[in-house]
Amino acid sequence: TTMNNLNIQLLGWPGSKGKDDKLHRHVALLVFNPVDERGDLVHVRGTPGTFEAVCLEGYDPLTSNNLLYRKHICQVSKPQKEVRNICLYTPVNNRENGWNCQNFVGDMLNRLVDHGVITTADKDAAIDHMTDFILQGVDQDRC
């Protein structure tokens, strides 16, 4: 694995099934290799209680037809596989009601800090960006 500078990016999509409210906005982390312009997309899929962490390898964000948001978080000098696996092996919380992909992104960011991949400042900035993106969703009571 080459030690190219990897970009860690935050990606966001509208909620599925036409529910673009704050609760349903979908977010993921992309461990992006700027050389081949592809990356490993790590997120949870499923429904509350049955979420599972998945990784789409070789993901090109430009192929998504409904990607709403893409934000560069930071650049790191670590092997792509290592960073991807730190994200992918973040525990999924299916016990807690209300836990979702947004919490998973926060948990992945915390794990990246714990493993010395990103700084606390990077994490805080990413959470701010994610919060901004989520708050752009419609209020549920307006649906």
N, C-alpha and C positions, 0 to 999 in steps of 0.2 A: 504494500500500500504506500503510495507516495504521500509525502507530507505537504501537499499543496495547501495553500490557505483555503480553508473551508469557510463557507458562509453559513451562518445559522439564520434562518428566516422564519417569520411568522406568516402563515397563510390563513385566510378566512373566506368562508362561503356563506351565502344566505342559508337560512334554515330550510330543511327539506320539506317536501309536501306542501309548499306554499306558505309555510309558517316562518316568516322572517322576523320573528320577535326576538327580544334579547336572549331569552332562554334557549332558543333553538339555533342561534348562529353557530356555525361549525368552525372550529379552529384546529390547526395542526402546526407542527414544526417541520421545517424542511432543512435537512443537512445537505447543503447545496455545493456542488463542485463547480466553480466558475469556469474551469477549463472545458468540460464537456457540456456545461449548461444543463445538467441533470442532477438529481439528488435523490435522497432517501426521505420519503414523506412518512412521518410517524404520527399516528393519531389513534383514537379509539373509534370503533364502529360498533353498532348494535343499539340496544335500547337500555334504559336504566335497569340495572340488575343483571344484565347479560353483556355488558361492554367487554370488548377484548381489544388489546393493543395490537395494531397491525402496522406493517411497514411496506410501503410501495417502493421498491428499488427502481432506480433509473427513471424517476418521475420527472416529467417536464411540465412545469406549471403553465406553460403557454398552451398546452393541450386541453386545459380545463375550460369548459365553455361558460362556467358561472363563477369563476374565481372573482371575488370582490376586492380582496385585500392582500397585499404582499408587502411585508416590511422587513428590511434588513435589520437584524439585531446586532450581530458582531461577526468578526472574522477570527478564526482560531487555527492554530497550527497543530492539529492532531489528526491521526488517521481517521478517514471517513467512517470506516467500519466500527471503530471504537466509539466514536460519538453517537453513531446510529444505535449501537447496542445499549449504550447508557440510557438513551431515550426509550428504546423498545422495551427494556426490562424494568421500566418504571412500573411499580405496582398499580394495578387497576383496582379501584374501590367500588365493588358492587354491593357493599353492605349499606352504604350511606345513601339515604334518599336525597335526591337533588344533585348528587355528584354527576358530572358530565365531562364532555370533551374539553370544556374550558378549564375545569379543575385539573384535568390530566395534563394540559399544557403547562399550567403552573407547577404541577408536581415534577414534570420533566425538567423544567427550568431549575427548580430547586436541586434536583439530582445532578444536573450539569454543574451547578455551583459546588455541590458536595464533592464531585470528582475533579474539581479544579479545571474544568473546561472553560467556563465563563465566569465573569466576576459578578458579585452581588449587584453592582451598578447596572451591568448588562441585563441581569434578570429583572431588576426593578423597572428598567426602561421597557423591556418586552411586556411586562405585565401592564404597564401604563398603556402601551399601544393596543394590547388585546382588549383592555377595558374600554378604550375609546371606540374600537371597532364594534364591540358588543353593544355599547350604548347607542350606536347609530341604528341598531335594530329598532323595530317599532315596539311600542309598549303593548303588552299582551292585552290590556283592557281596551285597546283601540281596534283590535282585530275584528 
